[in-house]
Amino acid sequence: MNWNELALKPTANFSFANSERLIITHAPSDENGHGRARIETSVASIVLDGVVDDAETAEAPRVFVISGTPSNALVLLGGTRVYHVDSLGHSQILSCLDRDMVNTEFWSMRLLLVQLGVVVVYEGGVLLVNRDLGVRWHVRKFYNDLLDRVEQDHLWFLEDHEQPWSINLGSGANTTRSDELGAVAPC
């Protein structure tokens, strides 16, 4: 399991574990302002809406790529949507991030490799992409909750820089916070 951040200036290349090449090109935003990318494999070309982070906080338009057990597939994310893409050009939306175009100045994303997969921490939530490239859980967090540390099977956050709280890595359950943030609604 691995992850990479790719700057789209305007194109980036990536190889699946099965050596199939993927070309990712930044495309004009959709009618809602969501960053798009054209994905090209040897057999297909598709456009994914909301996959590119082209917000004010990014130095250049970018996507994050997560690879796992399937050698012919990966997860792409960065903007408002999380996609599963395979080397034949098939795509599926796995989740929508709890973020909007009004608050792009607050967008941030941090990926961490843990035993269960890759944790994605962004301003409005946290999700775990498992080794089979599925989303195991996806929960909300407040913008000002900062990731403090990973300890055993928990992600620890500081609530407004003071009160620590945690998320169980196995279940995504908020184990110590007084208010229940809950799961992110499906797309």
Stockholm file with secondary structure:
# STOCKHOLM 1.0

chainA/1-187         MNWNELALKPTANFSFANSERLIITHAPSDENGHGRARIETSVASIVLDGVVDDAETAEAPRVFVISGTPSNALVLLGGTRVYHVDSLGHSQILSCLDRDMVNTEFWSMRLLLVQLGVVVVYEGGVLLVNRDLGVRWHVRKFYNDLLDRVEQDHLWFLEDHEQPWSINLGSGANTTRSDELGAVAPC
#=GR chainA/1-187 SS CEEEEEECSSEEEEECTTSCEEEEEEECCCTTCCEEEEEECSSCEEEEEEEEBCSTTCSSCEEEEEECSCTTEEEEESSSEEEEEETTSCEEEEEECSCCGGGGGGCCEEEEEETTEEEEEETTEEEEEETTSCEEEEEECCTTCEEEEEETTEEEEEETTTEEEEEETTTCCBCSCSSCCCBCCCC
#=GC SS_cons         CEEEEEECSSEEEEECTTSCEEEEEEECCCTTCCEEEEEECSSCEEEEEEEEBCSTTCSSCEEEEEECSCTTEEEEESSSEEEEEETTSCEEEEEECSCCGGGGGGCCEEEEEETTEEEEEETTEEEEEETTSCEEEEEECCTTCEEEEEETTEEEEEETTTEEEEEETTTCCBCSCSSCCCBCCCC
//
